[in-house]
Amino acid sequence: MKITFYGTRDYDHLYFDVLAADPEYGCDIRFLAANLDKDTAPLAAGGEAVCAFVNADGSAPVLETLAAVGVKLLLLRCAGFNNVDLDAAKRCGITVLRVPGYSPEAVAEHAMALAMAANRRICKAYIKVRNNNFALDGLLGHTLYGSAAGIVGTGRIGAAMARICCGFGMTVLAYDQYRNPALEGLVRYVGLEELLRTADLVSLHCPLTPETHHMIDADAIKMMRDSAILVNTSRGGLIDTHALIDALRQRKFAGVGLDVYETEDNQIFEDYSDDVLRSVVVPVLLSFPNVVITSHQAFFTRTALQSIAITTMENARAFARGEKLVNLVE
């Protein structure tokens, strides 16, 4: 099988090169730095499959172009698929496979790192000390031990975050449509409103769907404690950015940690250090001293990259052999 990889970086070669050389997978990989969109889709001509990441364009026009050049398989080397028009994929005869879970502990650990960095003003403290300023003004935080954590979404990542919070000595509340039996005895499931009103730390770990879009809106933010810490390592669209900014201007939240945010798709994984950002979201959010933002890196550990590569290649092999597709997106 010939696979065209879109939006690749040097770190993508770490494990995919090794696996591609394994005759067990029997594939030929072509790496492209360009991301998948309507203009780059024709570059997949001559191959049966394409592989794309979370920020790729999986809209109907792109899928139609891929189908026209002979592509039958879209491999997502990520868990999320909200950027793919699944109806169009079915219409075009393109099978979509994903990586449903890869080192959930990596994302959960990053979520707690964001919470701690925002709470204890780690970024500000680092800059102060670099400038030989050892005063503690502006660095006052909250003790997490004995406080309440609210986990929204208790899949593998949310469950990992719940275990971390338990390790911090926190009482853990959880909200999900489906209870995770693995968390029995560790968390107490409550309604979303109760969680928002009670939790000192609210961490989001659910997929972006029409039902969860802007689940943290102005009304939800009003329910939350002024001293709460809000963390999002899932999808930017879970939070209404304008409502968040308005709340921050009213001195809401002890801290906010974001690895994802609305309008990020056009700039994540890119270097704009010598350019001007088109989106005003990041500069405005970073103007608040209690906000910490990272660039969609929660997944970014060696363990996770290896898991992503293995599952992606196993998905490709299963498709080529006509085997059962356990990671099919429908």
N, C-alpha and C positions, 0 to 999 in steps of 0.2 A: 504494500500500500504506500502511495505517495501522499505525504501530509504537508501542507503549507502552514507553518506556524506564524501567526501575526502578533505584532506588539511585543516582540521578544527583547530581552536584555541579556547582558553577559551572564547573569546568574541563572538564566534559563538553561544554559549549556551545561551547568554543573552535573545534572542528573539525566537530562534528556539525551545528551550525546552518548553517554554510557549505555543507556537502554536501547537507543537506536542501533547501536553496533551489535546488539545481541540478536543472533539469528532467530531466537525464539519469538521475537516480535515481528521480524520480517518487514521492516518499513524503511522508507527513505524520507528523511525530514529536510525540508527547506525552511530556514529561519529568515523571517523578515522583521526588520525593526518597525516598519510601518504598521499602524493599527488597522484593523478590519473596518472598512466603510465602503460606500458605494464606489468610490474611485479606485480603491485597492482590491476590491473583490475579483476583478478579472485576472489578477496575478495568480490566482489559484488554478488557472487553466492547466490541464495536463495531470492533475491530481484528483484522487477520489475523496480526499478529506481535507478539512481545515481545522486548525486549533486556535482558539481565541481565549482572551482573558476577560475579566469582569467589566472592563471599560470598553469593550468592543461594541460595534454597531451591529445588532442582530435584527434590524428592522426588515420589513417585507421587501423593499427595493434591493437591499443587500443580499438577502436570501435568494431572491429571484435571479440576480446576477450570478451568484454561486451555482445555482442549479443549471443555468444556461451554459456554464463552462464545464459541467460534468461532475460537480461536487455532490456527493451523496451523504456525507457525514460531517456534522459539526461537533467537534470535541471542545467542551468547555473545561479549561483547566482551573476551575473554580467551582464553588458550590452554588452561587447565585445565578439565576437565569432570567431575572426580570427585564434584562436588556434584549431578550430574544422574543420575536413574534412567533409563538409556537404554532398558531393557526397557519401562518404563512409557511413555516417549515414543513408542516404536514402537507399543505397544498403543493409545495415544491418537491415533495418526496425526499426531504432531507431529515435524517435521523439526528436527534440531539442527545448527546450523552454528557454527563457532568461528573464532578468529583464531589460527592455529597458531604464528605467529612475528611479533613486533613488536620491532624494535630489540633483538636479543639482547645487543648491546654495552651497552645501558643497564643490564640486569640484572647482567651480568658486572662492569661498572665499580662498581656498588653493592656487589657481593660483595667485591671487593677493598677498597673503602672501609671496609666492616665489619671485614674482617681487619686492616687498618691501624689503625683506630680502637681495636679491642680490644687489639691487640698493643702499641701505643704509648700506650695509656691517654689518648686524645685528649679524651674527655669529662671525665675527672677533671682533666686538665691545664688544660682551659679554665676549669673552675670554680675551680681553685686560683688561676689568674692573675687571674680576675675579683675574687677576694678578696685581691688583692695578695700572694699566697703564691707565691714563685718558687722554692721548694725543689723538688728533683727526687725526693724520697722518694716511693716508690710508683709511679714512672713508668717503671721499667726495662723495656725491651722486647727483642725478638730481631731480628736482622738477617735479612731474607728472602733477600737475595742469596746464592746458593750453597746454599740449602736445597732441600728437596723439596716440591713441591706435589702433592696427590692430587685429581684431578678425578673425581667420581663422576657419570657421565652425560655423554656427549660429543656431545650434539645441538648445535644452533646456539648456545645459551647456554654450555654447557660448553666448546665449542670456542673461543668468545670469551674465556672465563676462562683457558683454557689458553694462548692467545696473550698475554694480559696477564701471566701468570706467567712465560712465556718472556722477556718484556720486562723483568721484574724480575731476570733472571739466575738463575731457579730451574730445577732439573731437574723435569720434569713427568711424573708417573705418571697413568695413566688406567684407569678401569674402566667397561666398558659391555658389554652383551650383543652389541652390533653396533659394529664399529669404524668410525670416521669417516675415510674416505680423505683428507679435507682436512687431517687432522692428521698425516699420514705424515711422519716425520722430526722432528716437534716433540714428540711424546709417546711414552712407552713403555707399552703396554697390559700390565697385570698383573692378577692375581686381587684380589678385594676385600680378603682378609685381608692380603696383602702390602702393598697400598696403605695400609691402616689402620696397619699396624705400622711402615711406613717414612716416611710423609709427615709433614712439619712443619706443613703447612697442608692441611686436608681441606675441600673445598668441594663441596656437594651440588647437583646440577643434573639431577635425574631426576623423572619424574612420580610421583604417589602412586597406587599400585595395591595390591591385596592382597599382592603379593609384596614391595613396597618399604616397606610400612607397618612402622614401627619398625625399619628396617634398621640404624639406629644405636641399638642397645639396650645393656643392661649389658654383655653379652659383647663386643660390638663396641667399646665404649668402653674396656674393659680392654685390648684389643689396641693401642689408640692410645698414642702417647707422652704422658707427663705434660706435656711442653712443647709439645704440638701446639696449633694454632689450628683451631677448628671453625666453619664458616660454612654457613648454610642460607638460601638465597633462593628455594627451590622450594616445598615444602609442609611445614607444621608436623608432620604425621603421620610424616614420615620419621624423626624423632627421638623416642625414648621420653623424654618430659619428666621423669618421675620419676627415671629412670636418670641423666639429665643432671644434675639437681639433686643427687642423691646423689654423683655424681662430683665436682661442683664443691665440695661440702662437704669432700671428701677432697683438695682442692687440686689436682684434675686440670685440665689445660688452661692454657696460657699466655693464651689468650683465646678467647671465644666470641662470634660475631656472628650475630644472628638477625633476619631481616626477616619471618620467619613462625614460628609456634609453634602448638602444640595449643591448642584452646579460643579461638582468636583470632576466629572468625567473628562472634561477638556483639558485638565491640567495635571491629574495624578500621574505619577511615574515620569514626569517630564521636568527638565531643569529650566526654570525661568529666572535664575539668579541675575541674569543680565538683561531681563526683559520686564515689561509691565504686565501685570495680571489683568486680564479682561474682566474677570469676576471681582466684585467688590466684597464678596462674602468673607473671604479669609482676612483681608486687611481690617475689616470692621470687627470681626470676632477677636482677632489678635490685639485689638486696642484695649481689650479688657484684661486686667491683671490676673484674673482668676480663671482664664481660659487657656487650655493647652490643646494644640492641634498637631496631629501627625499625618503623614501622607499615605493613608490606606496600607499601613505596614504591619497590622496586627498579626497577619498570617506569616510574616516574613522571618521564618527560622529555617535552619538547615533540615530539621526533622520534617517540617511542613512541606518544603520544596521537594524533598525526596518522596514523600507520600503522594503529592500531586502528580509527580512524574510517573510513578509506578501505576497509579490508578488510571491516569490518562492513557498510558500505553496498553494497559489491560483492557480498557474500553475499546481501543482501536483493534486490538487482536480479536476480541469477542465478536465485533462487527464483521471483521474480515472472514472469520471462520463460521459465521452464521450461528454463533452460540447465543445463549440467553443473555439479554442486555440488562444487567442488574441495576445500572445507573441511568436508565432511560428517563428522559424528561418528556412528559406528555401534556 
